[in-house]
Amino acid sequence: MRVVHALVRHEGRLLVSLLLWALRRRHGVGDGRAFGYARGQGAVMAGLVFVCLVETFTMSVLLRDWPAAHAVVLVLDVWTVVVVAGLYAAWTVRPHVLDGDALRVRHAAHVDLRVPLDRIAAVRHEVRATHERAEGELDVPVGSQTSVTLELTEPVTHVTFLGRRRKVSVVRLHADDARALVHAVTRARSAPSPLPDRPG
């Protein structure tokens, strides 16, 4: 039941992302600074949509004499196209966000991790194309690549796609402008804290 709930929630977020994409709006940015990570992925996703459309046409020809089977396959094929388009939309409208006290690391509709700036011990530009799963580490690649590494002073809790909670103290992510993200996080971490209000 938990798996079904996770899938329904995820696909609902994809549909919302499609709507936001059509409206040219972004999710959860507010007054923060957004850093995209989907540059260059549009051609890949367009290729996937094209393949899905070709497969839909082919199956409609093969199943023209079995209307019930054709209807079922058509619905599944159309939904696949919607999901693929929704995935790209989610990449576009759900960027990483740096606000006053945290970096929100995201990937489409299935990763959303808030990393407080005061827990970031080090941030660096580091391009990696291979990632081995390790305890306490979270890799959020795009096109199998990450370009920013965060090392934390203490773990943060990452909630997986299926709702499992993991403690992570190293986070690797990709950003289109990785150097700008590293610079922005470094500046935000070193910015002086606001003075407390004087007692009345």
Summary of the structure (lengths in Angstrom):
residues: 200
radius of gyration: 20.3
end to end distance: 54.8
largest distance: 82.6
contacts: 551
relative contact order: 0.15
helix: 42%
strand: 28%
